[in-house]
Amino acid sequence: MSVRADSAIHPPAAATPAPDNLPPRSDGVEIPDDGLIIVPVRGMVLFPGVVFPVPLRCKEAVAAAQEAVRQSKQVGVLMQREEVDEPMARDLYRVGTLGNILRYVTAPDGAHHLILQGERRFRVSDFIRERPFLIARTQPVEETQTLTSDIEAHFLSLRNQALEALGLLPNAPHDLIAAVQDAPSPSALTDLIAAYIDLTPDEKQALLETVDLKARMERLAPLLAHRTEVLRLSREIGEQTKASLDERQREVLLREQLAAIQRQLGEGEAGKAQEIADLRAAVARARMPSEVEDAALKEIRRLERTPEAAAEYGMTRTYLDWLLELPWALPEERPVDIAEARKILDTDHFGLERIKQRIIEFLAVKKLAPRGKAPILCFVGPPGVGKTSLGQSIAKAMGRKFVRISLGGVHDEAEIRGHRRTYIGALPGNIIQAIRKAGSRDCVMMLDEIDKMGSSFQGDPAAAMLEVLDPEQNATFRDHYLGVPFDLSSVVFIATANMLDSIPGPLRDRMEIISLAGYTENEKLEIARRYLVRRQLEANGLTPDQVELDDEVLRAIIHGYTREAGVRGLEREIGRVLRNVAVRIADGSDRHVTIGLDDLTTILGAPRFESEIAMRTSVPGVATGLAWTPVGGDILFIEATRSSGRGGLLLTGQLGDVMRESAQAALSLLKNRASALDIDPEAFSRTDIHVHIPAGAIPKDGPSAGVAMFMALASLFMGRTVRSDTAMTGEISLRGLVLPVGGIKEKVVAAAAAGIARVMLPARNRRDFDEIPKEIRDKLEFIWLEQAEDALAAGLDPISET
């Protein structure tokens, strides 16, 4: 027999009232006088005279139970033939048990249960309704209770077998034993045993449907005998297993005693002594600094006194392994070949001339002053422009090992400094782990995504990086796990970031910032031709003889299917094209494929990007601005409109505080210059102005849209459109001055990519002109702005003579 811990033998003294949080009664559901609410259940059978919890596993069962509780009605419990989520009449057996609801329970996890007391068997005549819950007409199943000698003999035999089975259980409930002993009738005993014996649901349903008492008892007897035999065998196997375990424990105890005797006789110390000697020799070969060597020898002496079975033995042994595997000695200095370094940089990267020149200067200084304190380089730029690969090229040019640490999402100081050895499972921090992985103390270590570290209650990892990246301090960097100083001054640290704003000021001050802007269209074409196509050919198992991609196709992919600062998206699109070719080559339909412009639409779909500037700026009140984002430059449209009102200003488009203030400053400037611009000053008091920047789901902030907002508002009130081929950037003051802004290179590159022909920039940003690629400078017309009037003169379309 198996006993449910949540079942009850006797019903409670009083039924629990219905919960007050039941939903209102379903409209239109009437229970006929001859109808019975049916609760479908899965994998269980309720027997008469037994109190059982019934789980409600479908919405029909829940609805039926709640309605029965509201109306204080009995329910009929029918088992499903198959486990379906929404049982219909055809899915249920026709014989079930009428039950009284003693309690309705809603568990914390949202599950629903009924505590039911079985009353009698019934048979379904027909179903009246199936939704929202089942209602059926039923007939009671009458049971014969004539006590004959055969039935009495079966009754005594079943009771004895049930008591024997309960006696074989390790913790049989006393109330169940009492219920079996005090069963009032053979029928009640049969149903009680059938309810608690470990049978399949179908076997229990067969017992429920067996109305004749003698036949039911004869069907139950062999099932109970089988379960009793299983319990008896289970107990014997358990006793044998226990005896076997006792023997094993005795063997372990004897081995411990033998080890103790060997230690007393000195016979078990030979292996440990050899291990200690090997550790001392390894410390001598490691060429550690004197402070570190003293700490290592101290730990070896402690290990010598510690029993091998102690937990501290393994912890100390692991600590010594870390000390011995770290490269304490500085390797032989390798000369830097400047010409070879320049060749490697040119081979691995196209363009980036200023960046390459700075790296060559860095390597030249390292060559002339190997022991000097080199600056910490930090490459800042949008994703996909080659920051990480530049670090790999530097390591290759210097002939040093390269290791990379990803700092994105690191929020625990221990990730940098390590955990103290008092903690279980303690390890050194990522810096020491990377040094061990590189096996060299003068490796090139890339600190990737340094701008994406966070702080938490576990400390601030950015603060821990201050010591790592300070050439004045990192010669004595102390990891919490090691507890001894480690010299990081020979490590070449190179950090990467997408934006500087999230890097704390003290940490940013320790690094030399090198900005990498996005690539121009021609640079992307060269990169695709030299690197990306070859890489994707190898990735897709193709050779250059099997596929041909000309420059026009690559240019069409760049212009129509990607709009990014880097080239990752471009490489993905080239990969899509080559995978289409790979299918045609693999199935034998083609041996050589030439991709033309007409094939791109079939493979990649319609172009995703097109110039919409002329359409967007064809009405007054719309100006094209230039914006900087962490993934490169972009253009944005400033839209202004007005309606009758009282001079209100509404700003939408997820604008930050600085951009909102720029709009207010632009409007104040326009009001101040209204007379000079032939604008009726009274128009502002009779008009409500709405300024909107589309792409409203993207947050926007910064002062550089001031000129564009002024132009949009001036265009709106003057009734003149802004030139569709012109984009602008710059902060504006209340005196009409155009102030300088940042990100000029990224903004100008984005303007050229979007089809802009003229850009208006602050005159004080002329210092950034040389950073703009020459091909972009030759392609665009630059207008330098000193005053807001300069923007109006150059940016508005001429007044139509008609």
N, C-alpha and C positions, 0 to 999 in steps of 0.2 A: 504494500500500500504506500501511497505518497500523500502527504498531508500539506494542505495550503495554510501558510501562516496567517493569511488575512481572512480565513473562513471562520464561521461561527457554527457551533453545534446547536445552541438554543437561541431562540429569538430574543431581542432586547425587551425590556419591560414595557417600553412605550416607544412608538414610532416618532422619529424626528420630524418636525414640521417642515413643509416645503421651503426651500430657500427663497428670500425676497428678491434675489437678483435674477429671477427667471425672466426671459423676454415675454412680451405680451402674447396673448393667445392668438394663434394663426387665424386670420379672418376666413370665413367660409368653410371651416372644418367642423362638422357636426358629428357627434358619436351616436349612432342609432342605439336603441335600447337593446337590440340583439347583437350589437357589434362589440368586438373586443380589440383593444389597442395591442398591436403586435410589436415586440421589440426583437429585431433580428440580432443574433450573436454569432461569433466566429469561434470554432474550435472548442466549444464547451456545451455542456448539457446541464440544465437545472432539473433536479429530481424533487418529487413531493416530499415534504417534511424536512427539507434541508435549507439552511440559511447560507447564501453564497453571495459574494460580490460579483456583479456582472459588469464587465467593461463595455462601454458604448463606443464602438469603433467607427460608426458612420453617422452622417447627419440625420438620416431617417430614424435611427435608433435614439439619438439625442432628442429629436423633435417629439417622438412618441413618448419617451420617458417624461419629458417636461409637461406634455399635455396631460398625461396620466396623473402626475403630481398635482397639477392645478385642479383637476376635477376629482381628486381622491378616488381614482378608479384602479382596478386591478389591471395587470398586463399579462399578455401571453408571450412566453419566451420560445422562439423557434430558432433552431440552428441552421446556418447556411450550408447548402450542399457544397458550394465552392466559395473561396474567398474573393469576393468582388466588392468594389468600393461603394456601389449604389445598388444594394440588393433589391430585386423585384420579387413578385410572388413566385415565379417559376424557379427562383434560386433557393427556396426554403423547403425544409421537410414539412410534412403535414401534421405530424404528431409533436406536441410540445407540452409545456407545464404552465398552468395558471399560477401566477405569483402575486403576493402582497408586497407592496413597496414599503420597506421599513426605513430607508434613508436614501437621499439623493446627495451625492458627494461630487464636488468639483475640485480636483487636485490643483496644486500650485502650478503645475506645468500645463494646465488647460484641459487635462483629460477628465472625462465624465464617467461616473460609476453609479450603479444602483445596488443597494443591499436588498436582496429579495428573499422571501420565504416561500418555497414551493408549496402549493396547496393540493393540486390534483392534476391528472393528465387530461388533455383535451385533443380533439381532432378537428382540423379545419374543414368546414363544408365548402365555403367559397370566400374569395376576397372581395370586399366592398370597395376599397380604395387603396391606391398604392402611393400617392403623393398628397401632402408632404410627408406622410408616414402611413404605414400599413394598418388597415382595419379589416377584420375578418369575422365571419359568422362561424361559430364553433359548436361542437357537441361534446359533452363530457364523456370521458371513457370510464365506464364502470368496472371496478376490479372485484373479483371473487375473493372472499375472505373466509371461506369454509376451512376450518382447522381439521385436517385429516392426519392420520398417523404418518403418512409420507411427508406431508408438509412440515409436521412437527420435527421429524428426523432431519430433514434438510435444514430446518431452522437451527437446531442445536449444532449440526456440523458446520454451518456457515459461521455461527458465532465463535466456535472454537478456533476455526481457521483464521478468522479476523483477529482474534486476540493473540494468536501465535504470531501473525504477521506484524502486529503492533509491537509485540515483545522483541522482534528482531530489529526494530528501528532504534537508532541511538537516542533520540529525544522524542518519544511519542507523546502527544498531548494527553494529559490526564482526563480532560473532559471528553475527548473522543473515545478513550477506553471505557469511561463510564457510560457514554451514550450507547456503545455496542453492547455492554453488559445489561443495560436497562431498556433495550429496545422493546416497545410495547407489543409489536406484532411482527410476524414473518415478513409482511410487505414493507413495513417501516425499516426493518433491518436490511432487507435486500436493497432498498433504495439508498440507505445510508452507506452501505459498503460500495455500491456502484458509483456513488458520488465521489468517494475518496480514494478508491483504488486507482492505480496508475494504468489506465486504459487509453486506447485511441478514441478520439471523438466519435468515430463511426461505430465502434463497439459499444460506447455508452448510449448512442442513439438507438442501437438495436435493442439494448436492455430496456430503454424507455418505451419502445414500441411493443415490447412483449407484454401483453396485458395479462395472460394467464400466469398466476403466481407460481405454480409448480414449474412451468416451462422456464420462467424467468430465473428461478433458483437453480435449476439444472444448467442453464446457460452460464450463470455467474460462478458456480462452484469450480469448474476447471480453470477459469481465468484467475480466481483467487488463489487456487493451489499453485498455479504457475508463478504468480508474483511472490508467493511465500518461498518457493524454492529459489527464486532469483535472490531474494533478500538473504536467505541462508548461505548461498554460495558467496555473495558479496561480503558477508561477515567473515567467512573463512579466509577469503583472499586478503582481507584487511588485516586479519591476525597474522597471516604469513608474511605480509609486507612489513608489519611492525617488527616481527622477529628478525627479518633480514636487516632492517634499519638498525636495530639494537646491535646486531653483529658488526655492522659497518662502523657504528660509533665506538664499539669496543676496540676495533682495529685502529681507528684514528687515535684513541687514547694510548694504545700500546706504542704506536709510532712516536707520539709525543714523549712518552717515557723513555723510549730508546734514544731519541734525539738529545734528551736531557743527560742521559748516561754518557752518550758520546761526547757531549760538551765537557762533562766533568773529567773524562779521560783524555781530553785533548784531541780525540780522533776526528771531530767534525769541524775543526777550525782551519784545516788545511785549505779548503776551497775559499773561505772568507779571507784568509791571510793573503792568498794569491790575488784576490780581487783588490784588496787594499794596496798591495804592492803595485799592481797595474795602474791604479788610480794615481798613486804618487808619481810614477814614471810619466803618465800622461800630463800631469800638471807641470812637470819639469820641461816637457817638450812644447807646451802651449805658449811659452814666452809671455806669460801674463805680467802685468805691472805688479810691483811688490805688494801693494795693498790688496789686489785681487788674489794673488798667490797665497798670501797669509790667510785670507778668508776661506780659500779652497782647502788648504791644509787643516784649518780648524774644523771644517766640516768632515774631512776624512777622519780625523781623530774622533769626532763624535760618532761617525759611522762605525768605527772600530769597536766602540763600547756599546752600540745598540744591537739588541738581538735581531736576527734576520726576520723573525716572525712579527716583529713590532711594525705598526703602521708608519712610524717615523723613519724606519729604515728605507722604505720605498720612496718617501718624500725627499729624504736627503740624497738618495742615489739619483733621483730625477734632477734635483738642483745641480748636482755635480756634473751630470751629463750636459746640462745647458751651459755651464761655465766652460767645459772642455770643448764644446762644439762651436763656440763663438770665435771668430777670427781676431784674436787680440793683437797679433803681430801685423804691422803694416807691410803689405806686399812690396815687392821691388817696383820702383817707379818706372812707368812705361812712358816713353817720350810721345808727345802729341805731334802728329804729322798734319800741319795746317793745310797743306795742299790736298792730302787725302780726305781730311775732314770736309773741306769745301766740296770735293767731288761727291762724297757720300750725301751731303745735304742737297746738292743739285740733283742727284739721282733719285733720292727718295721724295723730294718735294718740288713742285713747280711754283714759281712766283715767290712770294714772301721774302723779297730781297732784303728789306730792312731787318727782318727777323733773322735771316741767315747771317747778315753782317754782324748783328749783335752777338750771335752765338759764336761766330769766328773770333770776335774780340774776346769773348769769355774764355774760349779755348786757348787763345794766345797768351792771356794772362796766366792761365793755369800752367802753360808750358814754361813761361819765364819765371814764375814764382810758385813752384809746386806746393810749398808749405804755407803759402799765403791764404788769407781768409777770403774765399771766393763769395760773391754775392749769391743770394738765393733768388733764382729766377722764378717768376710766376707768369705763365702764359694765360691771358684772359681773352676769351672770345666766344662766339656762338658755337653750338655743337657742330661737329663734322668738318672743322677747318684744319685739323691735323695737329692739335696740341699734344696728345699722347704720343703720336708717332714722331713728333719732333724730339721728345725726350729719348725715345729709342734710338733715333739717329745720333743724338749727342753721345749716348753710351757707346754706340758702334764707332763713332769718330774718335773717342778717347780710348777705345779698346778696353772698356770696363764692363763688369756685369751690370745688368739692368733689372731692377725689381720695382714692382708697382704696388702701391697701397691705395685702396679705394676708401676714401673718407666720407663718401656720401651716406648720410643717415647715422653716422657715429655720434652717439650722445652720452657716452660714458668715458670719464677721464681715464679709467683703467685700460681702455682700448689703446691708449697711447703710452701710459706709464706702467701698465701691468698691475696684477693683483699681488697683494702681500702673501707670503707663504703660509700665513696662518689659516687661509681659506682652503677648503677642499677643492681640488681641481684647479689651483692657481696656475697662471701662465704669465710669461712676460708680455709686454705690450706689442703692438703691431710693428713698432720700429725695430725692436730687438729681434722679433721673429723674422722680419724681412732681411736683417743683416745675416742671421743664421742661414736663411734660404740662399742668399747670394754667395755666402762663403767668403766674402771679401769685405774689408773695412773701408775700402775706397770705391764702393759701388756707386752707380747712379740710381737714386731713389726717386721715383715719381710719386708725388702726393696728389692723387687724382681727386677732383671735385672738392677742393679744400673749402669752397664757399658753401657747401651743403652740410657742414657739421652742425649739430644742435646741442643745446645744453639741457640738463634735466637735474633731478635731485641727486643723481649719481656724479655730478660735477660737470665742468665745462671743458671739453676736450680742446677747444681753441686756446684756452689758457695754458693747457699742458703743452701745446705746440710752440708756445713762446720760447721755451728753453731749447726745444729741438732746432728751431730755425734761427737761433741767435748765435752767430759765429763766436761771440765772446763767452758764451756759456756752454755750448754743446760739447766742448771737449771733456766736460765732467758730467755728462748726462747720467742720471741715476735712475734706473728702472726699479720699481717697487719690489719686483720679484727677485731680481739679482741682488739688490742691496749694496752693490759696489758700483763705482763710476765706470762708464764706458765712453770712449772717445769717439764722437761723431763728427769731428772737425774735418776728417778726410772724405766724408760722404758728400757727394754732389746732389743736393736737394733741388728738385724741379717741381713746382706746384702748378696745377691747372685749375681754372675756374671759369664759369660762364659770366659771372658778374661780380663786381667788387663791393657792392653795397652791403651784402650780407657777411663780409669778412670783417671782424673787429678791427678797429683802427690800430691798436698796438701790434697785431699780427700782420696787418697790411704794411705797416712801417718797416718790418723786418725783411720785406721782399722787394725785389726790383720788378716792377710791373711791365710786361711786354704785351701789348695789345695786338690781337690778330683779328682783323676785320673779315667780312665775308669776301668771297671770290667774285670777280666780275664774270660776265658771260664768256668772254674769250678765255679767261683762266680756267673756268669749268670745262670748256671744250678741250683745252690742252690736257687737263688732268684726266678727263675721260679717255682721251685718245692714248695717253701714255700709260695710265695705271688701271683705271676702272675696267675698261673693256678687257684687258689682259687678265685681270683678276677674276672677272666673271666668266670668261671663257674657261679658265682652269676649274672654277667652282662647278660649272655645269658640264664638264667633260667634253668640251668642244675644242677645236683647233682653228687657227686663223684661216686655214684653207677651206673650212666648211661654212663660214659665215662672213658676210661683208657688211660693215656698217660705215657709211661715209659721214663726212662732217656735217652735211645738211641734216641728216637724220638725228645725229647727236645734238645739233643746235635746236632742232624742233623739240626734242625731249626736254632740253634745258629750259626753253622758253615757254612751252605749252603744258608741261606736266610736272614741273618742280618750281617752287618759289621758296628758296632757302638760302642761308648764308654759306653753309657748307656743301658737301657733295654726297652725304649719306643717302638722301632721297634719290639723287640722280643715279647712284650705284644700284639702288633697289629697282628703279625703272629699267635700267639697262639689263639687270638680271631677269626681269619679267620678259623682255624681248628675247633674250637668249634662251630662256626656258621654252618659249614657244618654238624657237628654232630647234632645240634639242628634241622635242617631240617629233618634229618632222624628219629629223635625221635618224632618230631611233626606230621609227616605224618603217623606214626604208622608202618613204615617198619622195625624199630629196637627198641629194648628196652635197649640194652647194646651194646656199640660200643667200640671196641679196635682199636686204631690208631697205625698202624705199619709203618715201613720205606717206604714200597711200596705205602702206601696211601698218603704220602706227595706230591709226584709228581702229583697225580691226583687232590689234593686239592689246593696246592700252586704253581703248575707248576714246571718246571725244576729248579734246584738250580741256584741261581743268582750269587754266588761267588764260585770261585775255585782258586786253586793255579796255577798261571801262571809264577812263578819265573823261573823254569827250562827252559821254552820255551823262556822267554825274555832275559835270560843271557847266552844263548848257543853260542853266537858269541862274538868275541873280541869287546871291545868298549862299553859294557853295564855293569853298576854297579847298585846294589840295595841300595838305601839310605833310611834313616828314617827321617820322618818329623813330626812336631807338628802342629795341627790345633785346632781351637776353639772347635771342636766336638770330640777331641781325637787324638791319634797318627795315623800315616798312613805310608805306604811304598811308595816310588816313585822310578822310574827308570831313570837313567842318561844314555842317549844314545849319543855316539859320533861316527862320521864317518869323512872320509877325502877324498879329491879329488884333482886333479892336480890344482895348483894355485900359489899364491904368498905369502902365509903365513897369510892369513886372518882368523879371528875368527868370526863365526856367532852363535848367541845364540837365541834360540826360545823357546816358551812355556810359554809366559806371565811371564817372570822373572823380579823381582824387581832389584833395583840398587845394593843392597848388594849381591844378588846371582850372578849377572853379574860380580861383582868384584871378587867373589870367583872363578868363572871360569877362569878369567884372571890370578889370583894368582896361580891357579893350573897349568895352561899352562906355566907360567913363571918358576915355580918350576921344572916342567918336563923338560923344556929346559935346566935348570941349571944342572940337574942330568942326562942329556942324555948320556953322556959318561959312567958314572958309571952303567947305565942300558943297555949298549950295543945298544943304539939307535943312528942312524946316525944324527948328529946335522944338516946336510944340509937338512934332510927330512922336517924340519919345514918350511924352506924358499921356498920349492917347493910344499907345500901342503896347501890347504885351509881346515880348520877344522870347522865342524858344530856340535854343542852341542845342543841337544834337550831334553826337559823333557816333556813326554806325559801328557795327560789331559790338552791340551793347552788352554782350556776355563777357567781354574782355575788359578787365580793369585798366584804366589809363590815368597817368599822372605825369607831372613835370611842367616846367615853364616854357618849353620850346614851341608850344603851339600858339603863343601870344600873337605873333604876326599873322598866322593863318586865321585866327579868330577875328582879329581886327579887319582883315580883308573880307571875310565872309559877311560881317556886320555892315561894313562900308558898301559892299556890293549890293546888299539887301536894300539899304536906305537910298542909295544912289541909282538903283535900277540898272546897274551895269554888271555884266557877267565877268567873272575872273577868267583869264586866259586858260584854256584847257591844257596847254602844253607846259604850264608853269607850276612848280611846287615850291614851297617856302618853309623856312624854319627860323626861329629866333624868339627870344624873350622880348617883351615890350614893356616900357615904363610909362608912367602917367605923363611924363614930359614928351613922349613920342620917340624916345631913344630906342634903338634896336640893340639889344644886349647879346653877348656871345653865349653859345650853348655847346654842349658836348656831342660826341658821336657823329661828327661831320662826315667822316669817311663812310661809315655804314649807311648814313642817310642818303648820301649822294649816289652810292652804288645801288641802293634800292630804287632811287628815282630813275636811274638809267635803265634798270631792269624792267621798270613799269612803263617805259615808253615816254618818259618826260624829256622835253628838249631844253627847258630853261629852269634853273634853280636860283632862288633868291636866298642869300645867306647873309648873316651879320657881317659887317665890314671888319669887325674885330676878330673874326674867325679866319682871316687871310693866312694866319700862321699855320693853319691846318691844310692849306691848299696843296702843299707838296706831298702830303700823305695820300692824297687821292690818286688812284692809278692813272697813268698817263693816257691810256685809251679812253678812260671816262672823262678826263679833262678835255680831250680833243672832241669828244662826242657832244658835250653839253655846253650851253651858254650860261655863264655865271654873272649874276647881278648882285653887287655888294650893297648892303643897306646900312645907312647911317641913321635915317629918320623914318618914321612911319609913312611920311609923304613919298619917300623913294619907292616904297612897296606899292602905293596906289598908282604912281606914275608908270611903273614897269609892269604891274600885274593885272590891271583892268583892261578889258577889251576897249578899243576906241569907240567913241560915241558915234552911233549910226547917223549919217547925214539925212536919212529919210525920217 
